[in-house]
Amino acid sequence: KGFAMSTQLQEIIDRQQITEALYTYCRAVDRVDRELGYSIWNEGAMVDYGEAIFIGSARGVIDHICDSHLRGLAHSHQISNILIRFNGNNAVSEAYVNSAMRMNNDGALFQVNTRGRYLDNWTRIEGRWGIDRRVFVCDFSEMRSVQPGPTPPRLTLDNHDLSYALFDGELK
């Protein structure tokens, strides 16, 4: 009985570590924090975001996404509906992703909204879960003209964002 309980507890811990890594990915690309983005992958990880976006190394996709985000005004990624299946030190996950990017094109404000799923293969190495392979499945995408809302954005596309001060203990 104790073995079953410890196995279940370990799976809960593993599930939370993978979930945190998925959330970290969103934070990394929204704050254009390349080092944070690199941190969720295992060495040699590969990605397939489709020919229209990027196929290649995980480090390469982080660079590609961060470079494209620097051309935008704001972006926001959310992860939900996370399903994880374990097989020892390996796991697979499906996570729904919602992303929005605001851009200015010749004075016109527009937004690209994408909804899709990350299909990830994970390996635990020395107690740390990292992604070995990701396939992004785009379920649908749209681009439209938008009008800015009444609340001005407060984000920064770097580590000067208020969230860094919060986690560093400087925002009280």
C-alpha positions in Angstrom: 0.0 0.0 0.0 2.8 2.4 0.8 4.5 1.7 -2.6 1.3 2.6 -4.4 0.9 5.8 -2.4 4.4 6.9 -3.1 4.0 6.1 -6.8 0.8 8.1 -6.9 2.5 11.0 -5.1 5.5 10.9 -7.5 3.1 11.1 -10.5 1.4 14.1 -9.0 4.8 15.8 -8.5 5.9 14.8 -12.1 2.6 16.1 -13.5 3.1 19.5 -11.7 6.7 19.8 -13.0 5.6 19.2 -16.6 2.7 21.7 -16.2 5.1 24.3 -14.8 7.4 23.8 -17.7 4.5 24.4 -20.1 3.6 27.6 -18.3 7.2 28.6 -18.3 7.3 28.3 -22.1 4.4 30.8 -22.3 6.1 33.2 -19.9 9.4 32.9 -21.9 7.9 33.7 -25.3 5.6 36.5 -23.9 8.5 38.2 -22.1 11.0 37.4 -24.9 13.2 35.6 -22.4 15.3 33.3 -24.5 17.3 31.7 -21.7 14.0 30.9 -19.9 12.7 29.5 -23.2 15.7 27.2 -23.7 15.3 25.9 -20.1 12.3 23.7 -20.8 13.9 21.5 -23.5 16.2 18.6 -23.2 19.5 18.8 -25.2 18.9 18.1 -28.9 15.2 18.6 -28.7 13.4 19.1 -32.0 10.1 20.9 -33.0 7.6 20.8 -35.8 5.5 23.9 -35.8 4.6 23.3 -39.5 6.3 24.6 -42.6 4.6 28.1 -42.3 6.2 28.6 -38.8 9.3 26.6 -38.0 10.7 23.0 -38.2 14.0 22.4 -36.5 15.8 22.6 -33.2 14.0 23.7 -30.0 16.6 26.5 -29.5 16.0 27.6 -33.0 12.2 27.9 -32.5 12.7 29.9 -29.3 14.9 32.3 -31.2 12.5 32.5 -34.1 9.5 33.2 -31.9 11.3 35.8 -29.8 12.6 37.6 -32.9 9.0 37.7 -34.3 7.6 38.8 -31.0 10.0 41.8 -30.9 8.3 43.0 -34.1 4.9 43.0 -32.4 3.4 45.3 -29.9 2.1 42.7 -27.4 1.4 39.0 -27.3 -0.2 36.6 -24.9 -0.1 32.8 -24.7 -2.3 30.6 -22.4 -2.1 26.9 -21.9 -5.1 24.8 -20.8 -6.6 21.3 -21.0 -3.3 19.6 -20.2 -3.3 15.8 -20.5 -0.2 13.8 -19.5 0.5 10.1 -19.7 3.6 8.6 -18.0 5.7 5.6 -18.8 8.6 5.6 -16.3 11.0 8.4 -17.1 9.1 9.2 -20.3 5.8 11.0 -20.8 3.6 12.4 -23.5 1.3 15.4 -23.2 -1.3 17.3 -25.1 -1.9 21.0 -24.1 -4.2 23.4 -25.7 -2.6 26.8 -26.5 -4.3 30.1 -27.1 -2.1 32.9 -28.5 -2.8 36.4 -29.6 -0.3 38.9 -31.1 -0.9 42.6 -31.6 0.9 44.2 -34.5 1.0 47.6 -36.2 1.1 47.5 -40.0 1.4 50.9 -41.8 -0.4 52.6 -38.9 -3.2 50.0 -38.8 -3.6 47.9 -35.6 -4.3 44.2 -36.2 -4.3 41.0 -34.1 -3.4 37.4 -35.0 -5.3 34.8 -32.9 -4.2 31.2 -33.0 -5.6 28.2 -31.2 -3.9 24.9 -31.3 -2.3 22.1 -29.3 1.2 21.2 -28.3 1.9 17.5 -28.6 5.1 16.9 -26.5 7.4 14.0 -25.8 9.1 14.3 -22.4 12.0 12.6 -20.7 13.1 12.9 -17.1 16.8 13.3 -16.8 18.5 13.6 -13.4 15.1 14.4 -11.8 14.2 17.2 -14.4 11.5 16.8 -17.0 12.3 18.3 -20.4 10.8 18.2 -23.8 12.5 16.0 -26.5 10.1 16.6 -29.3 7.1 19.0 -29.9 4.6 19.0 -32.7 2.3 22.1 -32.8 -1.1 21.4 -34.3 -2.8 24.6 -35.4 -6.6 24.1 -35.0 -7.4 27.5 -36.5 -5.9 31.0 -36.9 -7.4 34.4 -37.7 -6.1 37.9 -38.4 -8.3 41.0 -38.0 -8.2 44.7 -37.6 -8.7 45.9 -34.0 -9.3 49.0 -32.1 -7.3 49.5 -28.8 -9.3 49.1 -25.6 -9.6 51.7 -22.8 -6.9 50.2 -20.6 -3.3 50.8 -21.9 -0.9 47.9 -21.8 1.6 47.8 -19.0 3.7 44.9 -20.3 7.4 45.0 -21.3 8.9 42.5 -23.7 11.9 41.7 -21.5 12.8 41.0 -17.9 11.8 44.5 -16.8 8.2 43.3 -16.8 6.6 43.7 -13.3 6.3 39.9 -13.0 10.1 39.6 -12.7 10.1 42.2 -9.8 7.4 40.2 -8.2 9.3 36.9 -8.3 12.5 38.6 -7.3 10.8 40.0 -4.2 11.1 43.6 -5.3 7.4 44.2 -5.9 5.4 44.3 -2.7 
